[in-house]
Amino acid sequence: MKKRWMQCWVWALCILLMGLCRAQAETGWPGENLLRGSMAEGTADENGRVTLTVGDALAPYVGRTVTVSFDISADREGTVLVYAGPAGGVSIGNSQAQGQAMEVRSGGFSRGSFTTQVRDYWPVGMPADGEIVFSADQSSGMKFSIRRVKIELGDQATAWMPGEDDRILGANLLVDSVRPRHADHGRLQIPLSEEWADYAGLPVTISFDAQGTAGQTVLLDGETGGAFTLLDETPGEITLQGDDYARYTVHAVMGRGQGSMEFRGGEFSVRRIKIELGLRGTAYTLHDEDPMLGEELFVLEDEVASTAYGKAEIPLGEALRGYEGLPVCVRFLIAGEVDGTVQMYASQNGGASIGVHIGGKVAVPVQSDRTGAYFVETDVWDYGQPANAGSIIFQDETANPQPFRVLQMIITLGKAPAELIRSSN
């Protein structure tokens, strides 16, 4: 009987959670920004207006209470009216005749907010994008800018965050983040860009790989220069698991200073650092301008000839270790005595290699009259068995394999368009 009651409770809990998930999918999450691309700064035009298109974002929430918040900066004190665009469509409930008056001060951006309702100004089916207009009296001569707009459900304004599908969510804000860094006399500082002042006051997730002595304590401090402040529920001390790199995550709030974050605590190394907006945390990714993009991770200097069984193996050693999950470009030169095709894939003996495995081989043409230059864009996989080194296999799988040679191979990080195949004699 007790077991049956427990099963009933479990089913009831599952049904409740499913219902909540459906409700959230229909209504949005508390604090979620319903707009996308809302960080961009907009400056008033010659008519003294900044206009945002919001119809598609607000369409599911007609009749709901929402709070609109934004940063505003002006060259003088005055009043800016905020109202629904006159063309119609779905927008906020403030018409042009009843615009929300916002008092603006000069001297930098300040945060303003107001609560309203979502309203559809035209019958369903009428083509109208729905807009919000920020407008200043032209006679005042005021020039103003708007940025970091947020529209969220409810009657409370919370800290600005990008919309759920904005590109910046999940992006790594730290430019130079993948390379290993080693503590010097127990200290390691990571400089942070002054551009991060745009994110002041916003929650961020900081994740990184670290290695050291098992049980060793490392302190992460972000208050150097006001870079960030750790959240109360995030421990400032991290206990390392051992000699192998392991992943650690902390949460913080961005500060206003340029500053730096600092690791302290004996001899240790840190790599693959990611700082991203929000508290969810996603897998490590490179910044679009990381200086290691295009860097050569592996170079084959001496050619490798196929065996009598039609197989040529390129040992990678530890070249790709630490780059698991990241994009790489494999460029190579190959030549044969007769026309044919070989299959390229990662050895399944373990270690770090390319993400092309036996189930997804790449067919590579071999031509007798010239050397073929090819490239394969893939990512790095960890095939386990860390004691083994990774390798790449080229194989002629026909019944009578023909000889071929891999003359050169270069593996670079990312998909940089640099010319990486060197000339061959």
C-alpha positions as CSV (number, residue, x, y, z in Angstrom):
1,M,0.0,0.0,0.0
2,K,2.8,2.4,0.9
3,K,4.5,1.8,-2.4
4,R,1.3,2.4,-4.3
5,W,0.8,5.8,-2.5
6,M,4.4,6.7,-3.3
7,Q,3.7,6.0,-7.0
8,C,0.6,8.1,-6.9
9,W,2.5,11.0,-5.4
10,V,5.3,10.7,-8.1
11,W,2.7,10.7,-10.9
12,A,0.9,13.7,-9.4
13,L,4.2,15.6,-9.1
14,C,5.1,14.8,-12.7
15,I,1.6,16.0,-13.9
16,L,2.0,19.2,-11.9
17,L,5.5,19.9,-13.3
18,M,4.3,19.2,-16.9
19,G,1.5,21.7,-16.4
20,L,3.8,24.3,-15.0
21,C,6.2,23.8,-18.0
22,R,3.2,24.2,-20.4
23,A,2.0,27.3,-18.6
24,Q,5.5,28.8,-18.7
25,A,5.9,28.1,-22.4
26,E,2.6,29.9,-23.0
27,T,3.2,32.9,-20.7
28,G,6.9,33.4,-20.5
29,W,9.2,33.2,-17.5
30,P,9.2,35.8,-14.7
31,G,12.0,38.3,-15.4
32,E,12.4,37.1,-19.0
33,N,13.0,39.8,-21.6
34,L,10.3,39.4,-24.3
35,L,12.3,41.5,-26.8
36,R,15.4,40.4,-28.8
37,G,18.2,42.7,-29.9
38,S,17.3,45.0,-27.0
39,M,20.9,45.9,-26.0
40,A,21.5,48.0,-29.1
41,E,21.6,51.8,-28.6
42,G,19.1,53.9,-30.5
43,T,19.5,57.7,-31.0
44,A,16.6,60.0,-31.6
45,D,16.0,60.9,-35.3
46,E,15.4,64.4,-36.7
47,N,11.9,64.2,-35.4
48,G,13.0,63.5,-31.9
49,R,11.9,59.9,-31.9
50,V,13.3,56.4,-31.3
51,T,11.0,53.6,-32.6
52,L,11.1,49.9,-31.6
53,T,9.2,47.1,-33.3
54,V,7.6,44.9,-30.7
55,G,4.5,43.4,-32.3
56,D,5.7,39.8,-32.8
57,A,7.3,39.7,-29.3
58,L,4.2,40.9,-27.5
59,A,1.5,39.2,-29.6
60,P,1.1,36.1,-27.3
61,Y,0.5,38.4,-24.3
62,V,-2.4,40.6,-25.3
63,G,-4.2,41.7,-22.1
64,R,-1.3,40.8,-19.8
65,T,0.4,43.2,-17.4
66,V,3.9,44.0,-18.4
67,T,6.7,46.3,-17.2
68,V,8.8,48.3,-19.6
69,S,12.3,49.4,-18.5
70,F,15.2,51.0,-20.3
71,D,18.3,53.1,-20.1
72,I,18.0,56.7,-21.3
73,S,20.5,59.4,-21.8
74,A,19.9,63.0,-22.8
75,D,22.0,66.2,-23.4
76,R,19.6,68.2,-21.2
77,E,16.9,67.7,-18.7
78,G,13.4,67.3,-20.0
79,T,10.5,64.9,-20.7
80,V,10.2,61.9,-23.0
81,L,6.8,60.4,-23.8
82,V,6.6,56.6,-24.4
83,Y,3.6,55.3,-26.3
84,A,2.3,52.8,-28.8
85,G,3.1,53.5,-32.5
86,P,0.2,55.1,-34.4
87,A,0.2,52.5,-37.1
88,G,-1.5,49.9,-34.9
89,G,-0.7,46.3,-34.2
90,V,0.2,44.8,-30.8
91,S,2.0,47.2,-28.5
92,I,1.8,48.7,-25.0
93,G,-1.4,50.1,-23.7
94,N,-0.4,53.7,-23.8
95,S,-1.8,55.4,-26.8
96,Q,-0.2,58.5,-28.4
97,A,-2.7,60.7,-26.6
98,Q,-1.9,59.1,-23.2
99,G,1.8,58.5,-23.5
100,Q,3.8,57.6,-20.4
101,A,5.8,60.7,-19.4
102,M,9.4,60.0,-18.3
103,E,11.5,62.7,-16.7
104,V,15.1,62.6,-18.0
105,R,18.2,64.0,-16.5
106,S,21.4,64.9,-18.3
107,G,24.8,63.4,-17.6
108,G,24.8,59.8,-18.7
109,F,22.4,56.9,-18.8
110,S,19.8,56.3,-16.1
111,R,17.2,53.6,-15.7
112,G,13.5,54.3,-16.1
113,S,10.5,52.0,-16.0
114,F,6.7,51.9,-16.0
115,T,3.9,49.3,-15.8
116,T,1.3,48.9,-18.5
117,Q,-0.8,46.3,-20.4
118,V,-0.3,44.7,-23.8
119,R,-3.0,45.8,-26.3
120,D,-3.9,44.9,-29.8
121,Y,-4.9,48.1,-31.6
122,W,-6.2,46.4,-34.7
123,P,-8.5,43.4,-35.3
124,V,-6.8,40.0,-35.7
125,G,-5.5,39.6,-39.3
126,M,-4.8,43.2,-40.0
127,P,-1.1,43.8,-41.1
128,A,0.6,46.0,-38.6
129,D,4.0,45.4,-36.9
130,G,3.3,47.1,-33.6
131,E,5.8,49.7,-32.3
132,I,6.8,51.6,-29.2
133,V,7.8,55.2,-29.7
134,F,10.1,57.3,-27.4
135,S,9.4,60.9,-28.3
136,A,10.7,64.3,-27.1
137,D,9.1,67.7,-27.8
138,Q,11.0,69.0,-30.9
139,S,10.8,72.5,-29.6
140,S,12.9,71.5,-26.6
141,G,15.9,70.7,-28.8
142,M,16.6,67.6,-26.6
143,K,18.8,64.9,-28.0
144,F,18.5,61.5,-26.3
145,S,19.4,57.8,-26.7
146,I,17.7,54.6,-25.6
147,R,19.4,51.2,-24.9
148,R,18.9,48.0,-22.9
149,V,15.1,47.9,-23.3
150,K,13.3,45.2,-21.4
151,I,9.6,44.2,-21.5
152,E,8.7,41.6,-18.9
153,L,5.6,40.1,-17.5
154,G,4.3,41.4,-14.2
155,D,4.4,44.8,-12.4
156,Q,8.0,44.8,-11.2
157,A,11.1,45.8,-13.2
158,T,14.1,43.5,-12.8
159,A,17.7,43.8,-14.0
160,W,18.1,44.0,-17.8
161,M,18.9,40.8,-19.6
162,P,18.9,39.9,-23.4
163,G,15.9,38.2,-24.9
164,E,15.9,34.4,-24.6
165,D,17.0,33.9,-28.2
166,D,19.4,36.8,-28.4
167,R,22.8,35.8,-29.8
168,I,24.7,37.2,-26.9
169,L,23.2,34.7,-24.5
170,G,25.6,31.8,-24.2
171,A,28.4,33.9,-25.9
172,N,31.7,34.0,-24.2
173,L,32.5,37.6,-23.1
174,L,36.1,36.9,-22.4
175,V,38.2,37.3,-25.6
176,D,41.4,35.4,-24.6
177,S,40.0,32.4,-22.8
178,V,41.1,29.0,-24.1
179,R,44.9,28.8,-23.5
180,P,46.2,27.4,-20.2
181,R,47.3,30.0,-17.6
182,H,49.5,29.1,-14.7
183,A,49.6,30.7,-11.2
184,D,52.7,32.7,-10.4
185,H,53.6,32.5,-6.7
186,G,50.1,31.4,-6.0
187,R,48.3,34.2,-7.9
188,L,46.7,34.4,-11.3
189,Q,45.0,37.6,-12.6
190,I,42.7,37.7,-15.7
191,P,42.2,41.3,-17.0
192,L,38.7,42.2,-17.9
193,S,37.8,44.7,-20.7
194,E,36.5,48.2,-19.9
195,E,33.7,47.5,-22.4
196,W,32.1,45.3,-19.8
197,A,30.8,48.4,-18.1
198,D,27.8,47.8,-20.4
199,Y,26.9,44.8,-18.3
200,A,27.3,46.4,-14.9
201,G,24.7,45.1,-12.4
202,L,23.9,42.0,-14.5
203,P,24.3,38.4,-13.3
204,V,26.9,36.3,-15.0
205,T,28.1,32.7,-14.9
206,I,31.9,32.1,-14.7
207,S,33.1,28.6,-15.6
208,F,36.6,27.3,-16.1
209,D,38.8,24.2,-16.1
210,A,41.3,24.0,-13.2
211,Q,44.0,21.5,-12.1
212,G,46.3,21.3,-9.1
213,T,46.8,19.1,-6.1
214,A,43.8,17.0,-5.0
215,G,42.1,18.8,-2.1
216,Q,43.9,22.1,-2.8
217,T,41.8,25.2,-2.2
218,V,41.7,28.0,-4.7
219,L,40.0,31.4,-4.0
220,L,38.3,33.2,-6.8
221,D,38.1,37.0,-6.2
222,G,36.5,39.4,-8.6
223,E,36.6,42.6,-6.5
224,T,40.0,43.7,-7.8
225,G,39.2,47.0,-9.4
226,G,35.4,46.3,-9.1
227,A,35.3,43.8,-11.8
228,F,32.5,41.7,-10.3
229,T,31.1,40.5,-7.0
230,L,30.3,36.9,-6.3
231,L,26.7,36.1,-5.4
232,D,26.1,35.1,-1.8
233,E,25.2,31.5,-2.7
234,T,28.4,31.0,-4.6
235,P,31.4,29.8,-2.6
236,G,34.5,31.9,-3.2
237,E,36.7,28.9,-2.4
238,I,37.0,26.0,-4.9
239,T,38.4,22.6,-3.9
240,L,40.4,21.1,-6.7
241,Q,39.8,17.5,-7.7
242,G,43.4,16.6,-8.7
243,D,46.0,16.6,-11.4
244,D,43.5,16.3,-14.2
245,Y,41.5,19.3,-15.3
246,A,37.9,19.5,-13.9
247,R,35.2,22.0,-14.6
248,Y,34.0,24.5,-12.0
249,T,31.3,27.1,-12.0
250,V,30.5,30.2,-10.0
251,H,27.9,33.0,-10.3
252,A,28.5,36.7,-9.9
253,V,27.2,40.2,-10.6
254,M,29.2,42.4,-13.0
255,G,30.7,45.6,-11.5
256,R,31.4,48.9,-13.0
257,G,35.2,49.0,-12.9
258,Q,37.6,47.5,-15.5
259,G,39.5,45.6,-13.0
260,S,40.4,41.9,-13.2
261,M,39.4,38.6,-11.6
262,E,42.0,36.9,-9.5
263,F,42.7,33.2,-8.6
264,R,44.8,32.6,-5.5
265,G,46.0,29.5,-3.8
266,G,49.3,27.7,-4.4
267,E,50.4,26.2,-7.7
268,F,47.6,25.5,-10.1
269,S,46.5,26.0,-13.8
270,V,43.3,27.4,-15.3
271,R,42.1,27.1,-18.9
272,R,38.9,27.4,-21.0
273,I,37.4,30.3,-19.0
274,K,33.9,31.4,-20.0
275,I,32.1,34.4,-18.7
276,E,28.5,34.7,-20.0
277,L,25.4,36.6,-19.1
278,G,22.8,34.9,-17.0
279,L,22.9,32.2,-14.4
280,R,22.1,29.1,-16.5
281,G,25.6,28.4,-17.8
282,T,26.3,26.7,-21.1
283,A,29.1,24.7,-22.6
284,Y,32.5,26.4,-23.2
285,T,32.7,28.4,-26.4
286,L,35.4,30.6,-27.9
287,H,34.9,34.4,-28.3
288,D,34.7,35.4,-32.0
289,E,37.9,37.3,-31.7
290,D,39.9,34.9,-29.6
291,P,43.6,35.3,-30.5
292,M,44.1,31.6,-30.8
293,L,41.6,31.2,-33.7
294,G,43.6,30.1,-36.7
295,E,46.5,28.9,-34.5
296,E,48.1,25.7,-35.6
297,L,47.5,22.9,-33.1
298,F,49.2,20.2,-35.1
299,V,51.5,20.1,-38.1
300,L,52.6,17.0,-39.9
301,E,56.1,17.7,-41.3
302,D,57.0,14.2,-42.8
303,E,54.8,12.4,-45.2
304,V,53.0,9.1,-44.1
305,A,52.6,6.4,-46.7
306,S,49.8,3.8,-46.6
307,T,50.6,0.2,-45.6
308,A,50.0,-2.9,-47.7
309,Y,46.6,-3.0,-46.1
310,G,45.7,0.5,-47.5
311,K,45.9,2.3,-44.2
312,A,47.8,5.4,-43.2
313,E,47.7,6.5,-39.5
314,I,48.6,10.1,-38.4
315,P,49.5,10.1,-34.7
316,L,48.3,13.4,-33.0
317,G,49.7,12.7,-29.6
318,E,48.3,15.2,-27.1
319,A,48.0,18.0,-29.7
320,L,44.2,18.3,-29.4
321,R,43.9,17.6,-25.7
322,G,42.1,20.4,-24.0
323,Y,40.3,21.5,-27.1
324,E,37.4,19.0,-26.9
325,G,34.2,20.4,-28.2
326,L,35.8,23.2,-30.1
327,P,35.8,23.7,-34.0
328,V,38.9,22.8,-35.9
329,C,39.9,22.9,-39.6
330,V,42.0,19.9,-40.9
331,R,43.9,20.7,-44.1
332,F,46.0,18.1,-45.9
333,L,47.8,17.1,-49.1
334,I,47.3,13.6,-50.5
335,A,48.7,11.8,-53.5
336,G,48.4,8.3,-55.0
337,E,49.6,6.2,-57.9
338,V,46.1,5.6,-59.4
339,D,42.8,7.4,-59.1
340,G,40.7,6.3,-56.2
341,T,39.1,7.2,-52.9
342,V,40.2,6.8,-49.3
343,Q,38.1,7.3,-46.1
344,M,39.2,9.7,-43.4
345,Y,38.1,9.2,-39.8
346,A,39.4,9.3,-36.2
347,S,41.0,6.3,-34.6
348,Q,38.8,4.6,-32.1
349,N,41.6,3.7,-29.8
350,G,40.9,6.7,-27.5
351,G,42.4,10.1,-26.9
352,A,41.5,13.5,-28.4
353,S,41.0,13.5,-32.1
354,I,38.6,14.9,-34.8
355,G,34.9,14.5,-34.5
356,V,34.8,12.4,-37.7
357,H,34.4,8.9,-36.5
358,I,33.8,5.5,-38.1
359,G,30.1,6.1,-38.5
360,G,30.6,9.4,-40.3
361,K,33.7,8.9,-42.5
362,V,34.8,11.6,-45.0
363,A,35.5,10.4,-48.5
364,V,38.7,11.9,-49.9
365,P,39.5,11.6,-53.7
366,V,43.0,10.5,-54.6
367,Q,44.3,11.4,-58.1
368,S,47.3,10.0,-59.9
369,D,48.1,13.0,-62.0
370,R,48.4,15.6,-59.2
371,T,48.5,16.2,-55.5
372,G,45.1,16.9,-54.0
373,A,44.7,19.7,-51.4
374,Y,41.6,19.3,-49.2
375,F,40.2,20.6,-45.9
376,V,37.6,19.2,-43.4
377,E,35.9,21.4,-40.9
378,T,34.9,19.4,-37.8
379,D,35.3,19.6,-34.0
380,V,37.5,17.9,-31.4
381,W,36.1,14.8,-29.7
382,D,37.4,13.0,-26.6
383,Y,37.2,9.3,-27.3
384,G,38.0,8.3,-23.7
385,Q,40.9,6.2,-22.5
386,P,43.0,9.2,-21.6
387,A,46.2,7.1,-21.5
388,N,46.0,6.7,-25.3
389,A,47.0,9.4,-27.7
390,G,44.6,10.4,-30.5
391,S,45.2,9.8,-34.2
392,I,43.6,10.2,-37.7
393,I,43.2,7.3,-40.1
394,F,43.2,7.4,-43.9
395,Q,42.1,4.1,-45.4
396,D,41.5,2.6,-48.9
397,E,38.7,0.2,-48.1
398,T,38.6,-1.5,-51.5
399,A,39.4,-5.2,-52.0
400,N,42.7,-4.3,-53.6
401,P,44.0,-1.1,-51.9
402,Q,46.3,1.1,-53.9
403,P,49.3,3.0,-52.4
404,F,48.8,6.6,-51.4
405,R,50.7,9.2,-49.3
406,V,49.6,11.9,-46.9
407,L,52.2,14.6,-47.7
408,Q,51.2,17.2,-45.1
409,M,48.5,18.0,-42.5
410,I,47.8,21.1,-40.5
411,I,45.0,21.3,-37.9
412,T,44.0,24.8,-36.9
413,L,41.7,26.0,-34.2
414,G,38.4,27.4,-35.5
415,K,37.5,28.0,-39.1
416,A,39.8,30.9,-39.9
417,P,40.1,31.5,-43.7
418,A,44.0,31.8,-43.5
419,E,46.1,30.0,-46.1
420,L,47.4,27.0,-44.1
421,I,48.4,24.5,-46.6
422,R,52.1,25.1,-47.5
423,S,53.5,24.4,-50.9
424,S,54.9,20.9,-51.5
425,N,57.6,19.7,-53.7
